[in-house]
Amino acid sequence: MSDLRPSTGEFALIDWIRRREPERPIDSWTRVGIGDDCAILGVGEGTGAGCDLLITTDMLMDGRHFRLEQDGPEAVGYKAMAVNLSDIAAMAGSPRAAVVAVALPRHSAVEIARGLHAGLRAMADRFAVDLVGGDTNAWDGPLVITVGVLGHATVRGAVLRSGARPGDTILVTGPLGGSLSSGRHLRPEPRIAEALAIHRMAPIHAMIDLSDGLSSDLGHILAESGGLGAILDAEAIPVHPDAHEQGRRDGSSALDHALNDGEDFELCLTVAPEDAERLLTEPPAPAVLYRIGEVTETPGLFLRSSDGGSTPVEPKGFDHLRAGSE
């Protein structure tokens, strides 16, 4: 009997697939498989961490990740490349090449393809990424675009989600919330230079990019690190002005939007407390850092108020398979 129910969410499905992967032989190229922002392949014998190949891919669909008629194909191409570069940033890696596959609406395939290429090229040029191939199809359905990016780790090694330790300080690289309502989700800023600068200055224990929401994405770090917990300081979480504006419109608090909206593409990372002090005192350019809490040995995610009281936080970030997820 299957242990996967029809109502299972996206991340339970990923875990189900992950547990069915066969054990890899000792000489396998695969060093990290399913469960992180990138897979890691060791492509050279005895060449060290700096030659680890990082591979990531994301699919974007009209009506879910963008509105083609409203946003235009150039913005779609820009976002499609940027969200993959953000995954490379989450591993403290450097991007090098990309492949692109598209299912184009047949009625205006060439025009859309040219717009997509302009957006893809603009982001690729910013980060010196070569477009090296892909696949082009046309059909009577909506636009679907899949980008895969290849990069490499630094000599310090790729940063995983699984390295957080009790007592670690939790940092984020920018204000959160309101990106979808404001349209900011269409212009992500991959924090590649920031991640590399931080990693050079101090060892990062764990890191993830905030695509599904702080409450959910931090939860992935805690789960992958052995079932740890965290306490977030409500007044320390940087809230984007877009979240305040969205809160005024829908009646939710700006803090709720910062915790749960997603599509901010900032980085959330954990470091030792002494390293956090150095990073916050003299942030390595171009990084901007905010201390938002600490990792605990006791499982669970909690929000601490200014009076010292704490309440549990239910992860409400984006999940493709959860009913009602927007």
N, C-alpha and C positions, 0 to 999 in steps of 0.2 A: 504493500500500500504506500502511496506517495505521502511524504511528510510536508508537502507544499499545498496549502489551501488556495482556492480561487481568489480569496481576498488578500492574499499575501502581498506585502508591499514590495517596492523595488529592491530595497537592500536585503530583505530576506531572500528574494529570488536570486540576487547576486551571490549571497552566501551559500544557497542551495547548489548553484552551479559550481562554485568554488570548491565545495566539499566533495564534488564528484570528479574533480581533476585527479588523474593518477599521480602517484608519487614519482617525482622526477629523479632520473639517475644522477649519480654524483658528477658526471661529466656533462650535464645538461647546460646549454647556454642560458637557460632561464634562471636568473637569480631572484627576481621578484615577479610573481604572476598577478593573478586577480586580487584586488583588494586595496590598491593604492592609486594615486593620481596617475602614475605611469607604470608600465611594466619595465623591468630592467633586464637586459641581456648582456652577458659578458662575452664580448666578441673578440677578445685577444688573449692568448695564453700568457699569463704572468705579467700582464700589462698594467694592472692596478686599477683602482676605482675610477680614475680619470678616463678610462676607456670604456666604462659601462655605457651601453646604449640605452637611452630612454625612449619609450614608444607610448604615444597616447592617441586616442581618437574620440571624437564627439560627433553625434548626428544632430542636426537642427532641422526642425519641421515647421512649415508654414502653418500658422494657427496655434502653435504651441510655444515656440521660441521667438517668433517674430510674426509680423503681418506684412506679407510682401507688398500688397497693394498700398498699404499705408507707409511702410518704412523704406521701400525701394531696394533693389538688388545690391547696390553698392554697400549699404549698411549691413545687409545680411552677410555678404562676403567678409566684410571687416570683422563682424562679430564671430563668424565661424572660425576664422583664423585665430582671433584673440583668445577665445575660450580654451583652445588647445595649448596656446603658448602659456596661458595661466597654469595649466597642469604641469608644464615643464618648470615653471617658476616654483611650484609647490614642492618640487624635488630638489630645489636649488641647483638646477641644471642650466645648460645653454642650448637653445634650439639651433638646428642646422638645416633641416629640409622638411618638405611637406608634400603630401599627396592629397588629391581632392577628387571625390566622387559626387556626382550630382544627378538627380532625377528632375529634369526641367519640364515645366508645363509646356506642352507642345504648341500652344497657340502663339507664344512669343519667345520661343526657346533661345534664339540667337541674341535677341536684345537683353534678355535676363542674364544669359551667360556672360555677355560683355560687362554688364554691371557688376555681377559677382566677381569677375576677374579684377576689376578696378579696386574693389574693396579688399579682396584677398591680397592683391599686390601691394596696396598701401601699407597694410600691417606687416606683410612679409619683408618689405624693404626696410621698415623701421628696425627690424630685429635681424637683418641679414640672413633671412631664411630663403632657401632655394625651393621653387616649385618644380618638382621633378617628375610628376606624372599623375595618373588617376584614371577616372572613367566617366564618360558622359552618356547619359540616356535621356530620352524624352518620352513623356506619357501624358495621359489625360487627367492626371491627378495634380496635387499641389506640389510646390517646390520642396525638395528634400536635399540637403547638402551634408556630406560627411567629409571632415578633414582629419587626416592623420599627420602628426608631427613627430619627427625623430630628432633627438638631441643627445647630449652626453653629460655625464656627471663631472664634477670637478675632482681634483686629486683628493679633496677632503671626503668625497663620497656623496652619494645621493641621500637626501633626507627622506625618511619614511614617516608614515603616520604612527608607527608602532613604537616609537622610542620615548614617549613621555614617561616621567618619573614622579612619584609623590614629592610634593614640595616645589615642583617646577613653577615658574612664573609663566602666565599665559599672556601673550602679546598679540596685537593685531596691527596691520599696517595702514589703516585708514578708517574713516567713519562709515557707518553701516545703515542700511535701510532705505526704502523708497525708490529703488532703482527702476523697478518695473513701471510704476505709475508715472515717473518722470521721463522715461525713455533712456535713462543712463545705461540700462542693461545692453543697449545696442552699441555702446562705445566703451567696452572694457579696457582697462589699462593693465596689461600683464605686468606683475611686479618682479620681472626677471632681474633687473639691475639691483633692486632692493634686496631680493633673496640672496644674490651672490655677495653683495656687500656685507649683509648680516652674517652670512656663513663664514666669510673670511675673518670677521672680527671675533666670533664666538661660535662654539659648536651648538647647532640647533638640534634639540633632541627629537622633536616631531613637528610636522608642518602639514597644512592642507590649505587649498584655496577655497574661499567662501562662495560657492556656487549655489548651494541649497539652503543656506541660512546658518548663522552662527550656532544656534541651538542644535541643529542636526549635524553640521560638519564637525564641530568640536566633539560631539558624541562619537563620531567615527574614530577620532584620535584616541578617546578614552577607551573605546571598545577594543581597538587594535592593540592598545598598550596593556592589555591584560585585564580589562574591566575596572579601570580606575574611575575616579569621580573628579568633580571640579566645583569650585565656588567662584561665581562671578560677582563683582561689585557693580551694582546697578548704576551708581553715579559715575563709574569709571568707563563704562562702555561708550565709545564715541558714536554719537547719533548724527547721521547725515541730515542736513537741512531738508532734503527730499522726504525723509521719514516724518519730520514734523509737519510738512505740508500734507502728506498722505493721511496722517493722523487727524488733521483738522477736517479732512474730507469724509473719512469713514468712521470717526469716533473711537478708533483704537489708539492706544498710546504709541508715541514715537518709539519708545523702548521696545514694545512688542514688534514693531516693524524692524528695528535693528536686529532683534534676536532671530526673526523668522522669515524675513522677506526673501533673502537670497539674491543671486545674480549681482553681488557687489564685486566679486573677484578680487577682494583683498586677501591677504594671507593671515592665517591664524597659526601661531607657532608657540612652542614651549621651550624654555631654556632654564638653566640653573639660576637661582636667585641672584648670585653674585654676577653672573654674566648679564642678567637683565638690568642690573644697576649700571653697569658699564654702557650697555646699549642705549639706555634711556638718558644717561648723562651726556654722552657724546654719540648720538645716532650716526651711523656711517652713511654718508650721502650715497644715493638720494633717498634713503629710507626715512620714513616718519613712523614712530612707534608709540603705541598706547598700551599701558599695563591694564588688564581687565580682570585679573583674578589669579587663582593658583590651582594646581592639580592636587587632589587628595587621594589617599589610599582607599578611603571608603567610597564605594560606587555611588553614582547619582550626580545629577547636575543641579546646583542650587544657585539662587540669586540672593545676594546679601544686600540689605538696605542700609541706609546711613545710620540707623539706630542699632545695627548689629544683628537684627533678626534675619532669618533666611527662609525662603520658600522654594519648593521644588520647581524645576523648569521642565515642562513637557516639550520635547522636540516637535516643532510644528513646521519645519522647513519643507521644501518641495520634495515630493515623491511621485514619480510618474505613474505608479500603479495604485496609489491610494485614492480611494473615492473622495472627490471634492478637492483634490490638490490642484491649486491654481498657480 
